[in-house]
Amino acid sequence: VESHLRKLFPHAVRFVWTSAVARGGSSLGQQPAAINTPHLDYFQNEPATRAFFQKHKLMVAEPSMILGELDGDDLELETLLGVWKPIRRSAPVTNHPLALMDASTFRPEHERRSEGSINFIVMTLHLLSSGILHHPDQRWFYYPDQTTSEALLFTQYTRGRHFANPHGARVG
C-alpha cells in the first residue's frame, strides 16, 4: 500500500498507520456497519475539535494528530486517509458496499457535528464526528463487488482545507 501512497503523496516524509476498525461484526471490538448513514469519522472544524478534546481525554491517536499535538519540527499532518478493505469474505462484497462522496462536492454546510461515546467498561471513548446532509450538487460513488485483494483509499481529513470524503455503507 505504501508504494501506492508514495505515488499519490510524493512529497510525504513518512506515513503513520494508526487504529483499525472492523465494521459489520458483532464481536468484541467490532462496530456495526454504518448503513445508509453518510458520515465523516472526524469533524472538520479544528477549533471545535480542539474545544471538544479539551473536555474529553484523548484515547486514540487520530485526534491528537488532527490537533497538531504529534507534529515535530520537520513533520506535520497534512492528510488523514481511510482504508476500506473487505477482511472476511471469499466472494465479492455485494451487501453493504462502501459509498463515497466526491470530496470536491463536499461543502461545510453539508456537515453536522455529531458527538458520541463508546463505553468499553474499562474506558470510555469520546468521539466527535460528522453527519452529512444531502445536497443535489453532491456526487456519490460506490464500489460494487469489491474483493479482499482490493482496497479503497479515501480522505478522512485535510488540515487547513475542507476536503474529505464523506462515506458509509449502502444497501446494495
VOTI-555088 format. One record per residue (C-alpha): residue number from 1; residue in one letter; x, y, z. Coordinates in steps of 0.25 Angstrom, whole numbers. Layout:
residues N
<node num="NUM" residu="A" xx="X" yy="Y" zz="Z"/>
...
END
This chain:
residues 172
<node num="1" residu="V" xx="0" yy="0" zz="0"/>
<node num="2" residu="E" xx="11" yy="10" zz="3"/>
<node num="3" residu="S" xx="17" yy="9" zz="-11"/>
<node num="4" residu="H" xx="3" yy="14" zz="-16"/>
<node num="5" residu="L" xx="3" yy="25" zz="-5"/>
<node num="6" residu="R" xx="16" yy="30" zz="-10"/>
<node num="7" residu="K" xx="11" yy="32" zz="-24"/>
<node num="8" residu="L" xx="-1" yy="40" zz="-18"/>
<node num="9" residu="F" xx="7" yy="48" zz="-8"/>
<node num="10" residu="P" xx="21" yy="48" zz="-14"/>
<node num="11" residu="H" xx="25" yy="60" zz="-4"/>
<node num="12" residu="A" xx="21" yy="52" zz="8"/>
<node num="13" residu="V" xx="33" yy="50" zz="18"/>
<node num="14" residu="R" xx="26" yy="38" zz="25"/>
<node num="15" residu="F" xx="13" yy="30" zz="26"/>
<node num="16" residu="V" xx="7" yy="26" zz="40"/>
<node num="17" residu="W" xx="-2" yy="15" zz="42"/>
<node num="18" residu="T" xx="-12" yy="17" zz="53"/>
<node num="19" residu="S" xx="-24" yy="9" zz="58"/>
<node num="20" residu="A" xx="-32" yy="-1" zz="50"/>
<node num="21" residu="V" xx="-47" yy="-3" zz="52"/>
<node num="22" residu="A" xx="-55" yy="-15" zz="48"/>
<node num="23" residu="R" xx="-69" yy="-11" zz="43"/>
<node num="24" residu="G" xx="-81" yy="-20" zz="41"/>
<node num="25" residu="G" xx="-78" yy="-30" zz="52"/>
<node num="26" residu="S" xx="-84" yy="-33" zz="66"/>
<node num="27" residu="S" xx="-71" yy="-38" zz="73"/>
<node num="28" residu="L" xx="-64" yy="-30" zz="83"/>
<node num="29" residu="G" xx="-56" yy="-18" zz="77"/>
<node num="30" residu="Q" xx="-65" yy="-18" zz="64"/>
<node num="31" residu="Q" xx="-74" yy="-7" zz="61"/>
<node num="32" residu="P" xx="-88" yy="-9" zz="54"/>
<node num="33" residu="A" xx="-88" yy="-5" zz="39"/>
<node num="34" residu="A" xx="-91" yy="9" zz="37"/>
<node num="35" residu="I" xx="-102" yy="6" zz="27"/>
<node num="36" residu="N" xx="-109" yy="18" zz="19"/>
<node num="37" residu="T" xx="-103" yy="27" zz="29"/>
<node num="38" residu="P" xx="-93" yy="36" zz="22"/>
<node num="39" residu="H" xx="-83" yy="42" zz="31"/>
<node num="40" residu="L" xx="-68" yy="46" zz="34"/>
<node num="41" residu="D" xx="-61" yy="40" zz="45"/>
<node num="42" residu="Y" xx="-54" yy="53" zz="49"/>
<node num="43" residu="F" xx="-62" yy="67" zz="50"/>
<node num="44" residu="Q" xx="-55" yy="76" zz="40"/>
<node num="45" residu="N" xx="-55" yy="89" zz="49"/>
<node num="46" residu="E" xx="-42" yy="89" zz="56"/>
<node num="47" residu="P" xx="-45" yy="100" zz="67"/>
<node num="48" residu="A" xx="-58" yy="92" zz="71"/>
<node num="49" residu="T" xx="-50" yy="79" zz="71"/>
<node num="50" residu="R" xx="-39" yy="85" zz="80"/>
<node num="51" residu="A" xx="-50" yy="90" zz="90"/>
<node num="52" residu="F" xx="-57" yy="76" zz="90"/>
<node num="53" residu="F" xx="-44" yy="69" zz="93"/>
<node num="54" residu="Q" xx="-40" yy="79" zz="104"/>
<node num="55" residu="K" xx="-52" yy="74" zz="111"/>
<node num="56" residu="H" xx="-50" yy="59" zz="108"/>
<node num="57" residu="K" xx="-38" yy="51" zz="109"/>
<node num="58" residu="L" xx="-32" yy="46" zz="96"/>
<node num="59" residu="M" xx="-32" yy="31" zz="95"/>
<node num="60" residu="V" xx="-27" yy="29" zz="81"/>
<node num="61" residu="A" xx="-16" yy="36" zz="73"/>
<node num="62" residu="E" xx="-24" yy="42" zz="61"/>
<node num="63" residu="P" xx="-30" yy="54" zz="69"/>
<node num="64" residu="S" xx="-16" yy="57" zz="74"/>
<node num="65" residu="M" xx="-11" yy="57" zz="60"/>
<node num="66" residu="I" xx="-22" yy="66" zz="55"/>
<node num="67" residu="L" xx="-19" yy="76" zz="66"/>
<node num="68" residu="G" xx="-4" yy="76" zz="63"/>
<node num="69" residu="E" xx="0" yy="70" zz="76"/>
<node num="70" residu="L" xx="9" yy="60" zz="69"/>
<node num="71" residu="D" xx="15" yy="70" zz="59"/>
<node num="72" residu="G" xx="30" yy="72" zz="60"/>
<node num="73" residu="D" xx="40" yy="82" zz="55"/>
<node num="74" residu="D" xx="41" yy="75" zz="42"/>
<node num="75" residu="L" xx="27" yy="67" zz="41"/>
<node num="76" residu="E" xx="13" yy="71" zz="42"/>
<node num="77" residu="L" xx="0" yy="65" zz="38"/>
<node num="78" residu="E" xx="-5" yy="69" zz="24"/>
<node num="79" residu="T" xx="-16" yy="58" zz="21"/>
<node num="80" residu="L" xx="-22" yy="47" zz="29"/>
<node num="81" residu="L" xx="-26" yy="35" zz="20"/>
<node num="82" residu="G" xx="-36" yy="24" zz="22"/>
<node num="83" residu="V" xx="-35" yy="10" zz="16"/>
<node num="84" residu="W" xx="-47" yy="1" zz="13"/>
<node num="85" residu="K" xx="-44" yy="-13" zz="11"/>
<node num="86" residu="P" xx="-52" yy="-26" zz="12"/>
<node num="87" residu="I" xx="-46" yy="-35" zz="22"/>
<node num="88" residu="R" xx="-55" yy="-47" zz="24"/>
<node num="89" residu="R" xx="-61" yy="-51" zz="10"/>
<node num="90" residu="S" xx="-57" yy="-60" zz="0"/>
<node num="91" residu="A" xx="-67" yy="-55" zz="-10"/>
<node num="92" residu="P" xx="-68" yy="-40" zz="-15"/>
<node num="93" residu="V" xx="-76" yy="-31" zz="-6"/>
<node num="94" residu="T" xx="-90" yy="-29" zz="-11"/>
<node num="95" residu="N" xx="-97" yy="-26" zz="2"/>
<node num="96" residu="H" xx="-93" yy="-12" zz="8"/>
<node num="97" residu="P" xx="-82" yy="-7" zz="-1"/>
<node num="98" residu="L" xx="-75" yy="6" zz="2"/>
<node num="99" residu="A" xx="-81" yy="19" zz="-4"/>
<node num="100" residu="L" xx="-72" yy="31" zz="-4"/>
<node num="101" residu="M" xx="-75" yy="46" zz="-7"/>
<node num="102" residu="D" xx="-66" yy="53" zz="-17"/>
<node num="103" residu="A" xx="-58" yy="62" zz="-8"/>
<node num="104" residu="S" xx="-59" yy="73" zz="-18"/>
<node num="105" residu="T" xx="-74" yy="74" zz="-16"/>
<node num="106" residu="F" xx="-74" yy="74" zz="-1"/>
<node num="107" residu="R" xx="-77" yy="87" zz="6"/>
<node num="108" residu="P" xx="-76" yy="92" zz="20"/>
<node num="109" residu="E" xx="-91" yy="94" zz="21"/>
<node num="110" residu="H" xx="-93" yy="79" zz="17"/>
<node num="111" residu="E" xx="-87" yy="75" zz="31"/>
<node num="112" residu="R" xx="-94" yy="74" zz="44"/>
<node num="113" residu="R" xx="-86" yy="72" zz="57"/>
<node num="114" residu="S" xx="-88" yy="58" zz="64"/>
<node num="115" residu="E" xx="-83" yy="55" zz="78"/>
<node num="116" residu="G" xx="-83" yy="41" zz="83"/>
<node num="117" residu="S" xx="-77" yy="32" zz="93"/>
<node num="118" residu="I" xx="-74" yy="17" zz="94"/>
<node num="119" residu="N" xx="-73" yy="10" zz="107"/>
<node num="120" residu="F" xx="-63" yy="-1" zz="107"/>
<node num="121" residu="I" xx="-65" yy="-3" zz="122"/>
<node num="122" residu="V" xx="-50" yy="0" zz="125"/>
<node num="123" residu="M" xx="-51" yy="13" zz="118"/>
<node num="124" residu="T" xx="-60" yy="22" zz="110"/>
<node num="125" residu="L" xx="-56" yy="27" zz="96"/>
<node num="126" residu="H" xx="-62" yy="40" zz="93"/>
<node num="127" residu="L" xx="-64" yy="43" zz="78"/>
<node num="128" residu="L" xx="-66" yy="56" zz="70"/>
<node num="129" residu="S" xx="-70" yy="52" zz="56"/>
<node num="130" residu="S" xx="-80" yy="58" zz="45"/>
<node num="131" residu="G" xx="-93" yy="54" zz="40"/>
<node num="132" residu="I" xx="-95" yy="58" zz="25"/>
<node num="133" residu="L" xx="-107" yy="66" zz="20"/>
<node num="134" residu="H" xx="-111" yy="62" zz="5"/>
<node num="135" residu="H" xx="-110" yy="73" zz="-5"/>
<node num="136" residu="P" xx="-113" yy="71" zz="-20"/>
<node num="137" residu="D" xx="-99" yy="76" zz="-24"/>
<node num="138" residu="Q" xx="-92" yy="65" zz="-17"/>
<node num="139" residu="R" xx="-86" yy="53" zz="-26"/>
<node num="140" residu="W" xx="-86" yy="40" zz="-19"/>
<node num="141" residu="F" xx="-79" yy="27" zz="-24"/>
<node num="142" residu="Y" xx="-79" yy="13" zz="-19"/>
<node num="143" residu="Y" xx="-70" yy="1" zz="-22"/>
<node num="144" residu="P" xx="-79" yy="-12" zz="-24"/>
<node num="145" residu="D" xx="-73" yy="-26" zz="-24"/>
<node num="146" residu="Q" xx="-60" yy="-22" zz="-16"/>
<node num="147" residu="T" xx="-51" yy="-33" zz="-13"/>
<node num="148" residu="T" xx="-42" yy="-36" zz="-1"/>
<node num="149" residu="S" xx="-30" yy="-33" zz="-11"/>
<node num="150" residu="E" xx="-35" yy="-19" zz="-13"/>
<node num="151" residu="A" xx="-35" yy="-6" zz="-4"/>
<node num="152" residu="L" xx="-41" yy="7" zz="-5"/>
<node num="153" residu="L" xx="-33" yy="19" zz="0"/>
<node num="154" residu="F" xx="-41" yy="32" zz="3"/>
<node num="155" residu="T" xx="-38" yy="45" zz="10"/>
<node num="156" residu="Q" xx="-43" yy="46" zz="25"/>
<node num="157" residu="Y" xx="-37" yy="60" zz="28"/>
<node num="158" residu="T" xx="-29" yy="70" zz="21"/>
<node num="159" residu="R" xx="-22" yy="81" zz="30"/>
<node num="160" residu="G" xx="-25" yy="95" zz="26"/>
<node num="161" residu="R" xx="-36" yy="91" zz="16"/>
<node num="162" residu="H" xx="-50" yy="86" zz="16"/>
<node num="163" residu="F" xx="-46" yy="74" zz="7"/>
<node num="164" residu="A" xx="-51" yy="60" zz="11"/>
<node num="165" residu="N" xx="-59" yy="48" zz="6"/>
<node num="166" residu="P" xx="-72" yy="46" zz="14"/>
<node num="167" residu="H" xx="-75" yy="31" zz="13"/>
<node num="168" residu="G" xx="-84" yy="20" zz="18"/>
<node num="169" residu="A" xx="-88" yy="6" zz="14"/>
<node num="170" residu="R" xx="-100" yy="6" zz="5"/>
<node num="171" residu="V" xx="-111" yy="-5" zz="4"/>
<node num="172" residu="G" xx="-108" yy="-12" zz="-9"/>
END
